[in-house]
Amino acid sequence: MVELLRPLGLDPAGTKLLDLGCGKGAVSVTVAHALGFRTVGIDACEVFLEEAKQKAAEWGVSHKCRFELKDLREYVKEASGFDVVVFASLGGLLGDYHMIPSIFVSSTIIDLHHLRETIRDTVADLGYTPVMSEHGDVGYLPDMTAAESCFVTVNECRLAVLIVGKRYGSKESDGRSVTHHEFLSAKDGKIPVITLVDRDVLTFEQVYDASAPDACQRQV
Ligand SMILES: C[S@@+](CC[C@H](N)C(=O)[O-])C[C@H]1O[C@@H](n2cnc3c(N)ncnc32)[C@H](O)[C@@H]1O
């Protein structure tokens, strides 16, 4: 970011930069330190902002950096007086860039990490915007849990890719998994869902169907 901004030759003392979804302040702190700009970082995650403030102090730029706990989607409606606005690594949070469709990838995460990464690359190669919670693509809102934010976000995408592997995943209070809720949310919103099912899971399902009580009765 510094190398992008430096050639613009902006006046260090007079330049104010807005860092939307600043996270732990990597952009704000580096720019304040390297270029002398004043920065305002907005993020919905309090823990990240605490780290950002700490980093600003360590780098001796606390007097140049301000961090605020806010939903950037609300903040941008009123924001003014900035010379530079940074919106880095936030996916389609403010809508589709040039109307590029967003594709939500829904599944358990840790066990399917490699597959999810491959799907991410494929979606991007096809020119669409992948939306994956572990990449910070989901717009977290202060008054919602991370899971609830995913349920809302899947509804804002144009398509969902659901991967059904061997793990059901962490459950919400109603006993249904986060992935299950994401699927239901997509279904409610009439978002098309492409479902990929692990071959073993399909086999388990056939065995389950064949051994279900009514199947036994049928055989008798
Ligand atoms: C992938 S991180 C990017 C951090 C930073 N921009 C960077 O490039 O290093 C995405 C950040 O956006 C924040 N975020 C997501 N939705 C937000 C919202 N609605 N309002 C404010 N911050 C949000 C997350 O908390 C997270 O810190």
The ligand as a Gaussian input file, in Angstrom:
#p B3LYP/6-31G(d) Opt

LIG

0 1
 C       -9.501000      -9.840000       5.803000
 S       -9.597000      -8.619000       7.043000
 C       -8.764000      -7.319000       6.209000
 C       -8.022000      -6.422000       7.163000
 C       -7.275000      -5.251000       6.508000
 N       -8.105000      -4.468000       5.608000
 C       -6.048000      -5.735000       5.789000
 O       -6.031000      -5.723000       4.556000
 O       -5.107000      -6.126000       6.472000
 C      -11.294000      -8.096000       6.975000
 C      -11.666000      -7.172000       8.134000
 O      -12.928000      -6.594000       7.863000
 C      -13.622000      -6.483000       9.087000
 N      -15.041000      -6.347000       8.804000
 C      -15.830000      -7.266000       8.205000
 N      -17.091000      -6.782000       8.121000
 C      -17.086000      -5.534000       8.674000
 C      -18.084000      -4.541000       8.870000
 N      -19.331000      -4.728000       8.470000
 N      -17.721000      -3.392000       9.463000
 C      -16.455000      -3.194000       9.869000
 N      -15.470000      -4.098000       9.708000
 C      -15.784000      -5.255000       9.114000
 C      -13.247000      -7.748000       9.837000
 O      -13.468000      -7.607000      11.226000
 C      -11.779000      -7.888000       9.465000
 O      -10.955000      -7.259000      10.402000

